Amino acid sequence: MFSRGLSTWLRGALVATLIVRASLLLSQQPSLPDAPTPQNNAPAPSINVPPPSAAGDEAPSTSSGNPEQPTNTRPAPQQTPASSSTQPPPPGSQQIKTVPAGSVSSAGESGRDEMFRMVKNVAFVTVPVTVKDPEGKLVDGLLQKDFAVYEDGQPQKLSLFTSDPFPLSAALVIDQGMSDLALKKVNQTFSSLGGAFGPFDEVAVYTYGNTVNKRSDFNTSTRMEIALNRLRDEKGANAGVAAVGGPFSAGPATNSKPIPGGVQVQTPARESHVLNDAILMAAQDLARRPRENRKIVFVISDGKEYGSRASYAQVLKVLLTDEIAVYAIGVDSAAMPVYNKLEKARIPGFGYSNILPRYANATGGDVLDEFSKESIEGAYARITEEARNQYTLGYLTPQKPSSTFRDIEVRVKRPGLQVYAKHGYYPLPPQRAEIQPAGTEQPNPSQQQPQ
């Protein structure tokens, strides 16, 4: 019993001795220095730092849906006046330019948008020119010094000259009011028409008779051929001359009085050939095509015009404003040699006998009168080649924009050459109110041919 109590006392004494020695050893070890306090020696940014707010003030939030930002643990830098800042800009910022106070408006746009916005009024006039020799062949190899351009009689300094070919934006207009025989002949040439355009050209197809129909929008020549294939089976006007008046239209009569029981002959109304309206629709669509393309209206027709709401002068103004030339292939009666002598005539009440030469002459285009199927096929490639490979002249007009017609004359300083160019232009586009029904036609400002 005594020995068991003694052993318990010895164990307790031993544990106490070990604890005392351990504390003595820890007290004799040298103390380790504390870790250094983090130092932030980087300079604080001198821009976009809000000034310190007074106690109790809360900064307005720019986004109510975003969580609060963590508090900044860096010491707040001292604010210095902007005028005393003489430090050079950081590397790479030499291109930054400051804007004086008050020079940037804050109405509707930020200052950054205003700094990079450029507004420039340009009065640049381009004049495509075709030059042919006495045999009708295209003349190439001419230089800028061989041309002279006059606007309203005043010589202009050329700032653009090129003879590079241009891709075409062509509006193909087909007359379905021709005779059925002539229309069938034209329909057989559609395969050659597709080969006249290149891969970078775009073509839209229109037809007209009493009304104008758009058959396909601007697309590749393959799409054009698909639209033309749908027209192959359509027929033209019936052969023969319709009785529109005269002594036989009222039936038998005695002393200008109808015979009792006589049969009255019904005379059909004269069919319209709205060529003006067709060219106008094509020109309005061409005005929205890319400016870098050469824009032409390619007409296949006999040139007759009757019943259009738009007049020749009104359509011509749209063509000259939007830099569109009219090229045409005259078929049927337009290709007859005797008929061509009357192509400038206008019979009151019957419209124009052939208005195509007037459009082509005023816009710098051309008309090829072809009668046979083979000659029509060959004319397709000649038209597109001529329209694509023109000399392009350009100059800055010193006159201010206006709605008045300005005359253009192009001269070539070589004898014996024929020059084809537009006769002028309108600086400002015509208003929609100016396109009025036919019958209110105004004189042609280009004064190329009498009405």
DRENDO-1510 file (C-alpha; in Angstrom, 1 decimal, always signed):
<recs>
REC; n; res; u; v; w
REC; 1; MET; +0.0; +0.0; +0.0 .
REC; 2; PHE; +2.8; +2.4; +0.9 .
REC; 3; SER; +4.9; +1.4; -2.1 .
REC; 4; ARG; +1.9; +2.1; -4.5 .
REC; 5; GLY; +1.4; +5.7; -3.1 .
REC; 6; LEU; +5.1; +6.4; -3.4 .
REC; 7; SER; +5.3; +5.4; -7.1 .
REC; 8; THR; +2.4; +7.8; -7.9 .
REC; 9; TRP; +4.1; +10.7; -6.1 .
REC; 10; LEU; +7.3; +10.0; -8.1 .
REC; 11; ARG; +5.5; +10.1; -11.4 .
REC; 12; GLY; +3.9; +13.5; -10.6 .
REC; 13; ALA; +7.3; +14.9; -9.5 .
REC; 14; LEU; +8.9; +13.8; -12.8 .
REC; 15; VAL; +6.3; +15.4; -14.9 .
REC; 16; ALA; +6.6; +18.7; -13.0 .
REC; 17; THR; +10.4; +18.6; -13.5 .
REC; 18; LEU; +10.0; +18.2; -17.3 .
REC; 19; ILE; +7.6; +21.1; -17.6 .
REC; 20; VAL; +10.0; +23.4; -15.6 .
REC; 21; ARG; +12.9; +22.5; -17.9 .
REC; 22; ALA; +11.0; +23.0; -21.1 .
REC; 23; SER; +9.9; +26.5; -20.0 .
REC; 24; LEU; +13.5; +27.4; -19.2 .
REC; 25; LEU; +14.7; +26.3; -22.6 .
REC; 26; LEU; +12.0; +28.4; -24.4 .
REC; 27; SER; +12.9; +31.5; -22.4 .
REC; 28; GLN; +16.6; +31.2; -23.4 .
REC; 29; GLN; +16.0; +31.1; -27.3 .
REC; 30; PRO; +16.4; +34.5; -29.1 .
REC; 31; SER; +13.2; +36.1; -30.3 .
REC; 32; LEU; +12.5; +36.2; -34.1 .
REC; 33; PRO; +11.8; +39.6; -35.8 .
REC; 34; ASP; +8.3; +40.3; -37.0 .
REC; 35; ALA; +7.6; +40.1; -40.7 .
REC; 36; PRO; +7.9; +43.5; -42.5 .
REC; 37; THR; +4.8; +45.6; -43.1 .
REC; 38; PRO; +3.7; +45.5; -46.8 .
REC; 39; GLN; +4.8; +48.7; -48.5 .
REC; 40; ASN; +3.1; +50.1; -51.7 .
REC; 41; ASN; +5.6; +52.3; -53.4 .
REC; 42; ALA; +3.9; +52.3; -56.9 .
REC; 43; PRO; +2.7; +55.8; -57.8 .
REC; 44; ALA; -1.0; +56.2; -57.7 .
REC; 45; PRO; -2.7; +57.0; -61.0 .
REC; 46; SER; -3.3; +60.7; -61.6 .
REC; 47; ILE; -6.5; +60.3; -63.6 .
REC; 48; ASN; -9.9; +59.0; -62.9 .
REC; 49; VAL; -9.4; +59.2; -59.1 .
REC; 50; PRO; -12.4; +60.6; -57.4 .
REC; 51; PRO; -11.8; +63.2; -54.7 .
REC; 52; PRO; -12.2; +62.1; -51.1 .
REC; 53; SER; -15.7; +62.6; -49.9 .
REC; 54; ALA; -16.7; +64.1; -46.7 .
REC; 55; ALA; -17.7; +62.0; -43.8 .
REC; 56; GLY; -21.3; +60.8; -44.0 .
REC; 57; ASP; -21.5; +61.4; -47.8 .
REC; 58; GLU; -22.2; +58.5; -50.1 .
REC; 59; ALA; -21.0; +58.4; -53.7 .
REC; 60; PRO; -23.8; +57.9; -56.3 .
REC; 61; SER; -23.8; +54.4; -57.8 .
REC; 62; THR; -23.6; +54.1; -61.6 .
REC; 63; SER; -25.0; +50.6; -61.7 .
REC; 64; SER; -27.7; +49.5; -59.2 .
REC; 65; GLY; -27.4; +45.9; -60.3 .
REC; 66; ASN; -23.7; +45.4; -59.6 .
REC; 67; PRO; -22.4; +44.3; -56.2 .
REC; 68; GLU; -20.5; +46.8; -54.0 .
REC; 69; GLN; -16.8; +47.1; -54.7 .
REC; 70; PRO; -14.4; +46.1; -52.0 .
REC; 71; THR; -13.0; +49.0; -50.0 .
REC; 72; ASN; -9.6; +50.3; -51.1 .
REC; 73; THR; -7.0; +49.3; -48.5 .
REC; 74; ARG; -4.3; +51.6; -50.1 .
REC; 75; PRO; -3.8; +55.0; -48.5 .
REC; 76; ALA; -5.5; +57.8; -50.3 .
REC; 77; PRO; -3.1; +59.8; -52.4 .
REC; 78; GLN; -2.9; +63.5; -51.9 .
REC; 79; GLN; -4.7; +65.5; -54.6 .
REC; 80; THR; -2.7; +68.1; -56.5 .
REC; 81; PRO; -4.0; +70.8; -58.8 .
REC; 82; ALA; -4.2; +69.9; -62.5 .
REC; 83; SER; -2.2; +73.0; -63.5 .
REC; 84; SER; +0.8; +71.9; -61.4 .
REC; 85; SER; +1.2; +68.5; -63.1 .
REC; 86; THR; +4.4; +68.7; -65.1 .
REC; 87; GLN; +5.2; +65.0; -65.4 .
REC; 88; PRO; +5.7; +63.7; -69.0 .
REC; 89; PRO; +3.1; +61.4; -70.4 .
REC; 90; PRO; +3.8; +57.6; -70.0 .
REC; 91; PRO; +5.5; +55.8; -72.9 .
REC; 92; GLY; +3.2; +55.1; -75.9 .
REC; 93; SER; +0.9; +58.0; -75.2 .
REC; 94; GLN; +2.6; +60.6; -77.4 .
REC; 95; GLN; -0.2; +60.2; -80.1 .
REC; 96; ILE; -2.9; +61.3; -77.7 .
REC; 97; LYS; -4.1; +64.8; -78.3 .
REC; 98; THR; -6.1; +66.9; -75.8 .
REC; 99; VAL; -9.2; +68.8; -76.8 .
REC; 100; PRO; -9.6; +72.3; -75.5 .
REC; 101; ALA; -12.4; +72.9; -73.1 .
REC; 102; GLY; -15.7; +73.8; -74.8 .
REC; 103; SER; -14.6; +72.5; -78.3 .
REC; 104; VAL; -16.5; +69.3; -78.0 .
REC; 105; SER; -20.3; +69.4; -77.8 .
REC; 106; SER; -22.0; +67.0; -75.4 .
REC; 107; ALA; -25.4; +67.1; -77.1 .
REC; 108; GLY; -26.3; +63.6; -78.1 .
REC; 109; GLU; -22.8; +62.2; -78.5 .
REC; 110; SER; -19.8; +61.6; -76.3 .
REC; 111; GLY; -16.6; +63.5; -76.7 .
REC; 112; ARG; -14.8; +60.4; -78.1 .
REC; 113; ASP; -17.3; +60.0; -80.9 .
REC; 114; GLU; -17.0; +63.7; -81.8 .
REC; 115; MET; -13.2; +63.5; -82.0 .
REC; 116; PHE; -13.2; +60.7; -84.6 .
REC; 117; ARG; -16.1; +61.9; -86.7 .
REC; 118; MET; -15.1; +63.4; -90.1 .
REC; 119; VAL; -17.6; +65.5; -92.1 .
REC; 120; LYS; -16.6; +66.5; -95.7 .
REC; 121; ASN; -18.7; +67.8; -98.5 .
REC; 122; VAL; -17.4; +66.5; -101.9 .
REC; 123; ALA; -18.5; +67.9; -105.3 .
REC; 124; PHE; -16.7; +65.3; -107.4 .
REC; 125; VAL; -18.0; +64.7; -111.0 .
REC; 126; THR; -17.1; +61.5; -112.9 .
REC; 127; VAL; -17.5; +61.3; -116.7 .
REC; 128; PRO; -17.3; +58.0; -118.5 .
REC; 129; VAL; -16.2; +58.5; -122.1 .
REC; 130; THR; -16.2; +56.2; -125.1 .
REC; 131; VAL; -14.0; +57.0; -128.1 .
REC; 132; LYS; -14.4; +55.4; -131.5 .
REC; 133; ASP; -12.7; +55.7; -134.8 .
REC; 134; PRO; -14.6; +56.5; -138.1 .
REC; 135; GLU; -15.3; +52.8; -138.5 .
REC; 136; GLY; -17.0; +52.5; -135.1 .
REC; 137; LYS; -14.2; +50.6; -133.4 .
REC; 138; LEU; -13.1; +51.4; -129.8 .
REC; 139; VAL; -9.9; +53.5; -129.5 .
REC; 140; ASP; -7.6; +52.6; -126.7 .
REC; 141; GLY; -4.2; +53.9; -125.6 .
REC; 142; LEU; -5.3; +57.5; -125.0 .
REC; 143; LEU; -3.7; +59.5; -122.2 .
REC; 144; GLN; -5.0; +62.1; -119.8 .
REC; 145; LYS; -3.4; +64.9; -121.8 .
REC; 146; ASP; -5.5; +63.9; -124.8 .
REC; 147; PHE; -8.7; +64.9; -123.1 .
REC; 148; ALA; -10.3; +68.2; -122.1 .
REC; 149; VAL; -13.5; +68.6; -120.1 .
REC; 150; TYR; -15.6; +71.8; -119.9 .
REC; 151; GLU; -18.5; +72.5; -117.5 .
REC; 152; ASP; -20.8; +75.3; -118.6 .
REC; 153; GLY; -18.1; +76.4; -121.0 .
REC; 154; GLN; -15.3; +76.5; -118.4 .
REC; 155; PRO; -12.3; +74.2; -118.6 .
REC; 156; GLN; -11.9; +71.8; -115.6 .
REC; 157; LYS; -8.7; +70.4; -114.1 .
REC; 158; LEU; -8.8; +66.6; -114.2 .
REC; 159; SER; -8.0; +64.9; -110.9 .
REC; 160; LEU; -9.0; +61.4; -112.0 .
REC; 161; PHE; -8.1; +59.5; -115.2 .
REC; 162; THR; -8.3; +55.8; -115.7 .
REC; 163; SER; -8.9; +53.3; -118.5 .
REC; 164; ASP; -9.4; +50.3; -116.3 .
REC; 165; PRO; -12.5; +48.2; -116.9 .
REC; 166; PHE; -15.3; +48.4; -114.4 .
REC; 167; PRO; -17.8; +45.7; -113.2 .
REC; 168; LEU; -21.4; +46.4; -114.4 .
REC; 169; SER; -24.6; +46.9; -112.6 .
REC; 170; ALA; -27.0; +46.4; -115.5 .
REC; 171; ALA; -30.8; +46.6; -115.6 .
REC; 172; LEU; -32.0; +44.5; -118.5 .
REC; 173; VAL; -35.3; +45.9; -119.9 .
REC; 174; ILE; -37.1; +43.8; -122.5 .
REC; 175; ASP; -40.0; +45.0; -124.5 .
REC; 176; GLN; -42.9; +42.5; -124.6 .
REC; 177; GLY; -45.1; +44.8; -126.6 .
REC; 178; MET; -43.3; +44.1; -129.8 .
REC; 179; SER; -44.8; +41.9; -132.5 .
REC; 180; ASP; -44.9; +38.2; -131.7 .
REC; 181; LEU; -42.5; +37.4; -134.5 .
REC; 182; ALA; -39.9; +39.9; -133.2 .
REC; 183; LEU; -40.3; +38.7; -129.6 .
REC; 184; LYS; -39.7; +35.1; -130.5 .
REC; 185; LYS; -36.6; +36.1; -132.4 .
REC; 186; VAL; -35.3; +37.9; -129.2 .
REC; 187; ASN; -36.2; +35.0; -127.0 .
REC; 188; GLN; -34.0; +32.7; -129.0 .
REC; 189; THR; -30.9; +34.8; -128.3 .
REC; 190; PHE; -31.1; +34.6; -124.5 .
REC; 191; SER; -28.3; +32.0; -124.2 .
REC; 192; SER; -25.9; +34.5; -125.9 .
REC; 193; LEU; -27.1; +37.3; -123.6 .
REC; 194; GLY; -25.9; +35.3; -120.5 .
REC; 195; GLY; -22.4; +35.0; -121.9 .
REC; 196; ALA; -22.1; +38.8; -122.5 .
REC; 197; PHE; -21.8; +39.4; -118.7 .
REC; 198; GLY; -18.8; +38.5; -116.5 .
REC; 199; PRO; -18.6; +36.9; -113.1 .
REC; 200; PHE; -18.3; +40.2; -111.3 .
REC; 201; ASP; -21.3; +41.8; -113.0 .
REC; 202; GLU; -24.8; +42.0; -111.5 .
REC; 203; VAL; -28.0; +42.0; -113.6 .
REC; 204; ALA; -31.7; +42.6; -112.9 .
REC; 205; VAL; -34.4; +41.8; -115.4 .
REC; 206; TYR; -37.5; +43.9; -116.2 .
REC; 207; THR; -40.2; +43.6; -118.8 .
REC; 208; TYR; -42.8; +46.1; -119.9 .
REC; 209; GLY; -45.8; +46.5; -122.2 .
REC; 210; ASN; -48.9; +48.1; -120.8 .
REC; 211; THR; -47.2; +47.9; -117.3 .
REC; 212; VAL; -43.7; +47.3; -115.9 .
REC; 213; ASN; -42.8; +44.1; -114.2 .
REC; 214; LYS; -39.6; +43.3; -112.3 .
REC; 215; ARG; -38.7; +39.6; -113.0 .
REC; 216; SER; -35.5; +39.2; -111.0 .
REC; 217; ASP; -33.4; +41.4; -108.7 .
REC; 218; PHE; -29.7; +42.2; -109.1 .
REC; 219; ASN; -27.7; +39.0; -109.1 .
REC; 220; THR; -25.3; +37.0; -111.1 .
REC; 221; SER; -25.7; +36.2; -114.8 .
REC; 222; THR; -26.8; +32.7; -113.9 .
REC; 223; ARG; -29.8; +34.0; -112.0 .
REC; 224; MET; -30.5; +36.2; -115.0 .
REC; 225; GLU; -30.6; +33.2; -117.3 .
REC; 226; ILE; -33.1; +31.5; -115.0 .
REC; 227; ALA; -35.4; +34.5; -115.2 .
REC; 228; LEU; -35.0; +34.7; -119.0 .
REC; 229; ASN; -35.9; +31.1; -119.4 .
REC; 230; ARG; -39.3; +31.8; -117.9 .
REC; 231; LEU; -39.9; +34.4; -120.6 .
REC; 232; ARG; -39.3; +32.1; -123.6 .
REC; 233; ASP; -42.9; +31.0; -124.0 .
REC; 234; GLU; -44.5; +34.5; -123.5 .
REC; 235; LYS; -46.0; +36.0; -126.7 .
REC; 236; GLY; -45.9; +39.5; -128.1 .
REC; 237; ALA; -48.6; +41.6; -129.8 .
REC; 238; ASN; -50.8; +40.1; -132.5 .
REC; 239; ALA; -49.7; +40.7; -136.1 .
REC; 240; GLY; -51.6; +43.3; -138.1 .
REC; 241; VAL; -52.8; +46.8; -137.6 .
REC; 242; ALA; -55.7; +47.5; -135.2 .
REC; 243; ALA; -58.4; +49.9; -136.4 .
REC; 244; VAL; -58.2; +52.8; -134.0 .
REC; 245; GLY; -60.4; +55.2; -136.1 .
REC; 246; GLY; -61.3; +56.2; -139.6 .
REC; 247; PRO; -64.5; +55.8; -141.7 .
REC; 248; PHE; -64.7; +52.1; -141.3 .
REC; 249; SER; -64.7; +52.1; -137.5 .
REC; 250; ALA; -68.4; +53.1; -137.3 .
REC; 251; GLY; -69.8; +50.6; -139.7 .
REC; 252; PRO; -71.8; +51.2; -142.9 .
REC; 253; ALA; -73.3; +54.7; -143.3 .
REC; 254; THR; -75.3; +56.8; -145.8 .
REC; 255; ASN; -74.8; +60.6; -145.8 .
REC; 256; SER; -72.9; +60.2; -142.5 .
REC; 257; LYS; -75.9; +58.4; -141.0 .
REC; 258; PRO; -75.7; +54.8; -139.9 .
REC; 259; ILE; -77.7; +52.3; -142.0 .
REC; 260; PRO; -80.5; +50.7; -140.0 .
REC; 261; GLY; -79.4; +47.2; -138.9 .
REC; 262; GLY; -75.7; +48.0; -139.6 .
REC; 263; VAL; -73.1; +46.3; -137.5 .
REC; 264; GLN; -71.0; +48.7; -135.4 .
REC; 265; VAL; -67.2; +48.0; -135.5 .
REC; 266; GLN; -65.7; +48.1; -132.0 .
REC; 267; THR; -62.2; +49.7; -132.2 .
REC; 268; PRO; -59.9; +48.5; -129.4 .
REC; 269; ALA; -58.1; +51.1; -127.3 .
REC; 270; ARG; -54.5; +51.7; -128.4 .
REC; 271; GLU; -52.1; +49.6; -126.4 .
REC; 272; SER; -49.5; +51.4; -124.2 .
REC; 273; HIS; -45.8; +51.0; -124.5 .
REC; 274; VAL; -44.5; +52.4; -121.2 .
REC; 275; LEU; -40.8; +52.6; -122.0 .
REC; 276; ASN; -40.3; +55.7; -119.9 .
REC; 277; ASP; -41.8; +54.1; -116.9 .
REC; 278; ALA; -39.6; +51.0; -117.4 .
REC; 279; ILE; -36.4; +53.0; -117.6 .
REC; 280; LEU; -37.4; +55.0; -114.6 .
REC; 281; MET; -38.0; +52.0; -112.4 .
REC; 282; ALA; -34.7; +50.5; -113.5 .
REC; 283; ALA; -32.9; +53.7; -112.9 .
REC; 284; GLN; -34.3; +54.1; -109.4 .
REC; 285; ASP; -33.1; +50.6; -108.5 .
REC; 286; LEU; -29.7; +51.2; -110.0 .
REC; 287; ALA; -29.3; +54.3; -107.9 .
REC; 288; ARG; -28.9; +52.0; -104.8 .
REC; 289; ARG; -26.3; +49.8; -106.3 .
REC; 290; PRO; -22.5; +50.1; -105.4 .
REC; 291; ARG; -21.0; +53.3; -106.6 .
REC; 292; GLU; -17.8; +51.6; -107.8 .
REC; 293; ASN; -19.8; +49.7; -110.5 .
REC; 294; ARG; -20.7; +51.1; -113.9 .
REC; 295; LYS; -24.4; +51.5; -114.0 .
REC; 296; ILE; -26.3; +51.0; -117.2 .
REC; 297; VAL; -29.9; +50.4; -118.4 .
REC; 298; PHE; -29.8; +47.8; -121.2 .
REC; 299; VAL; -32.9; +48.0; -123.3 .
REC; 300; ILE; -34.0; +45.5; -126.0 .
REC; 301; SER; -37.0; +47.2; -127.7 .
REC; 302; ASP; -38.4; +48.7; -130.9 .
REC; 303; GLY; -38.1; +52.1; -129.1 .
REC; 304; LYS; -41.8; +53.0; -129.1 .
REC; 305; GLU; -43.1; +55.0; -126.2 .
REC; 306; TYR; -46.8; +55.7; -125.5 .
REC; 307; GLY; -48.8; +56.0; -122.3 .
REC; 308; SER; -46.1; +56.3; -119.6 .
REC; 309; ARG; -46.8; +58.4; -116.5 .
REC; 310; ALA; -43.3; +59.8; -116.5 .
REC; 311; SER; -42.0; +62.0; -119.3 .
REC; 312; TYR; -38.8; +61.8; -121.1 .
REC; 313; ALA; -37.4; +64.9; -119.4 .
REC; 314; GLN; -38.2; +63.6; -116.0 .
REC; 315; VAL; -36.6; +60.2; -116.5 .
REC; 316; LEU; -33.6; +61.8; -118.1 .
REC; 317; LYS; -33.0; +63.9; -115.0 .
REC; 318; VAL; -32.9; +60.8; -112.8 .
REC; 319; LEU; -30.5; +59.1; -115.2 .
REC; 320; LEU; -28.1; +62.1; -115.2 .
REC; 321; THR; -28.3; +62.6; -111.5 .
REC; 322; ASP; -27.4; +59.0; -110.7 .
REC; 323; GLU; -24.7; +58.6; -113.4 .
REC; 324; ILE; -26.6; +56.0; -115.4 .
REC; 325; ALA; -26.1; +55.4; -119.1 .
REC; 326; VAL; -28.7; +53.9; -121.5 .
REC; 327; TYR; -27.5; +51.3; -124.0 .
REC; 328; ALA; -30.0; +49.7; -126.3 .
REC; 329; ILE; -30.5; +47.2; -129.1 .
REC; 330; GLY; -33.1; +48.3; -131.6 .
REC; 331; VAL; -35.1; +45.4; -133.0 .
REC; 332; ASP; -38.2; +44.9; -135.1 .
REC; 333; SER; -39.3; +48.2; -136.7 .
REC; 334; ALA; -36.4; +50.1; -135.1 .
REC; 335; ALA; -33.9; +48.1; -137.2 .
REC; 336; MET; -35.5; +48.9; -140.6 .
REC; 337; PRO; -33.4; +51.4; -142.6 .
REC; 338; VAL; -36.4; +53.4; -143.8 .
REC; 339; TYR; -38.0; +53.5; -140.4 .
REC; 340; ASN; -34.8; +54.9; -138.8 .
REC; 341; LYS; -35.2; +58.2; -140.8 .
REC; 342; LEU; -38.3; +58.9; -138.7 .
REC; 343; GLU; -36.9; +57.9; -135.4 .
REC; 344; LYS; -36.8; +61.5; -134.1 .
REC; 345; ALA; -40.4; +62.2; -135.0 .
REC; 346; ARG; -43.1; +62.5; -132.3 .
REC; 347; ILE; -46.7; +62.2; -133.6 .
REC; 348; PRO; -49.2; +64.0; -131.4 .
REC; 349; GLY; -51.4; +61.5; -129.7 .
REC; 350; PHE; -49.2; +58.6; -130.7 .
REC; 351; GLY; -46.0; +59.2; -128.6 .
REC; 352; TYR; -42.5; +58.6; -129.8 .
REC; 353; SER; -41.7; +56.3; -132.8 .
REC; 354; ASN; -38.3; +55.5; -131.4 .
REC; 355; ILE; -37.0; +57.3; -128.2 .
REC; 356; LEU; -34.0; +55.1; -127.6 .
REC; 357; PRO; -31.5; +57.2; -129.6 .
REC; 358; ARG; -32.4; +60.2; -127.5 .
REC; 359; TYR; -31.7; +58.4; -124.2 .
REC; 360; ALA; -28.4; +57.0; -125.4 .
REC; 361; ASN; -27.3; +60.3; -126.9 .
REC; 362; ALA; -27.9; +62.3; -123.7 .
REC; 363; THR; -26.5; +59.8; -121.2 .
REC; 364; GLY; -23.3; +58.8; -123.2 .
REC; 365; GLY; -24.6; +55.3; -124.2 .
REC; 366; ASP; -25.2; +53.8; -127.6 .
REC; 367; VAL; -27.8; +52.1; -129.7 .
REC; 368; LEU; -27.2; +49.2; -132.1 .
REC; 369; ASP; -30.0; +48.5; -134.5 .
REC; 370; GLU; -30.0; +44.8; -135.4 .
REC; 371; PHE; -32.6; +42.8; -137.4 .
REC; 372; SER; -31.4; +39.2; -137.6 .
REC; 373; LYS; -31.0; +36.7; -134.8 .
REC; 374; GLU; -27.2; +36.4; -135.4 .
REC; 375; SER; -26.7; +40.2; -135.4 .
REC; 376; ILE; -28.6; +40.5; -132.2 .
REC; 377; GLU; -26.5; +37.9; -130.5 .
REC; 378; GLY; -23.3; +39.6; -131.6 .
REC; 379; ALA; -24.6; +43.0; -130.4 .
REC; 380; TYR; -24.9; +41.8; -126.8 .
REC; 381; ALA; -21.1; +41.3; -126.3 .
REC; 382; ARG; -20.4; +44.6; -128.1 .
REC; 383; ILE; -22.7; +46.6; -125.8 .
REC; 384; THR; -21.2; +45.1; -122.6 .
REC; 385; GLU; -17.7; +45.5; -123.9 .
REC; 386; GLU; -18.3; +49.2; -124.7 .
REC; 387; ALA; -19.9; +49.9; -121.4 .
REC; 388; ARG; -17.2; +48.2; -119.4 .
REC; 389; ASN; -14.1; +49.6; -121.2 .
REC; 390; GLN; -14.5; +53.3; -121.1 .
REC; 391; TYR; -12.2; +56.1; -120.1 .
REC; 392; THR; -13.2; +57.6; -116.8 .
REC; 393; LEU; -12.5; +61.2; -116.2 .
REC; 394; GLY; -13.1; +63.1; -112.9 .
REC; 395; TYR; -12.8; +66.6; -111.5 .
REC; 396; LEU; -13.9; +68.7; -108.6 .
REC; 397; THR; -16.5; +71.2; -109.6 .
REC; 398; PRO; -16.0; +74.7; -108.1 .
REC; 399; GLN; -19.8; +75.4; -108.2 .
REC; 400; LYS; -22.1; +74.9; -105.2 .
REC; 401; PRO; -24.7; +72.2; -105.2 .
REC; 402; SER; -28.0; +73.2; -106.9 .
REC; 403; SER; -30.8; +71.6; -108.8 .
REC; 404; THR; -30.0; +73.3; -112.1 .
REC; 405; PHE; -28.6; +71.4; -115.1 .
REC; 406; ARG; -24.9; +71.8; -115.8 .
REC; 407; ASP; -23.6; +71.2; -119.3 .
REC; 408; ILE; -20.5; +69.0; -119.9 .
REC; 409; GLU; -18.5; +68.8; -123.0 .
REC; 410; VAL; -15.6; +66.4; -123.6 .
REC; 411; ARG; -13.0; +67.0; -126.3 .
REC; 412; VAL; -10.3; +64.7; -127.6 .
REC; 413; LYS; -7.2; +66.4; -128.9 .
REC; 414; ARG; -6.9; +64.0; -131.9 .
REC; 415; PRO; -8.7; +64.6; -135.2 .
REC; 416; GLY; -11.2; +62.2; -136.7 .
REC; 417; LEU; -12.4; +60.5; -133.5 .
REC; 418; GLN; -15.9; +60.3; -132.2 .
REC; 419; VAL; -16.6; +61.0; -128.5 .
REC; 420; TYR; -19.6; +59.6; -126.6 .
REC; 421; ALA; -20.2; +61.1; -123.1 .
REC; 422; LYS; -23.1; +62.4; -121.1 .
REC; 423; HIS; -24.2; +65.9; -121.9 .
REC; 424; GLY; -24.4; +67.1; -118.4 .
REC; 425; TYR; -25.6; +66.3; -114.9 .
REC; 426; TYR; -27.8; +67.5; -112.0 .
REC; 427; PRO; -25.9; +68.1; -108.7 .
REC; 428; LEU; -29.0; +67.4; -106.6 .
REC; 429; PRO; -31.4; +64.5; -107.0 .
REC; 430; PRO; -34.9; +65.3; -108.2 .
REC; 431; GLN; -37.8; +65.4; -105.7 .
REC; 432; ARG; -40.5; +62.8; -105.9 .
REC; 433; ALA; -43.0; +65.5; -106.7 .
REC; 434; GLU; -41.2; +66.2; -110.0 .
REC; 435; ILE; -42.1; +62.8; -111.4 .
REC; 436; GLN; -45.6; +63.6; -112.7 .
REC; 437; PRO; -47.8; +61.9; -115.2 .
REC; 438; ALA; -47.0; +62.3; -118.9 .
REC; 439; GLY; -48.6; +65.3; -120.5 .
REC; 440; THR; -46.8; +67.8; -118.3 .
REC; 441; GLU; -43.4; +67.2; -120.0 .
REC; 442; GLN; -41.0; +70.1; -119.7 .
REC; 443; PRO; -38.4; +71.0; -122.4 .
REC; 444; ASN; -35.2; +68.9; -122.4 .
REC; 445; PRO; -32.5; +70.9; -120.6 .
REC; 446; SER; -29.8; +69.2; -122.7 .
REC; 447; GLN; -31.4; +70.6; -125.8 .
REC; 448; GLN; -30.0; +67.7; -127.9 .
REC; 449; GLN; -33.1; +67.0; -130.1 .
REC; 450; PRO; -36.5; +68.7; -130.4 .
REC; 451; GLN; -39.4; +67.1; -128.6 .
</recs>
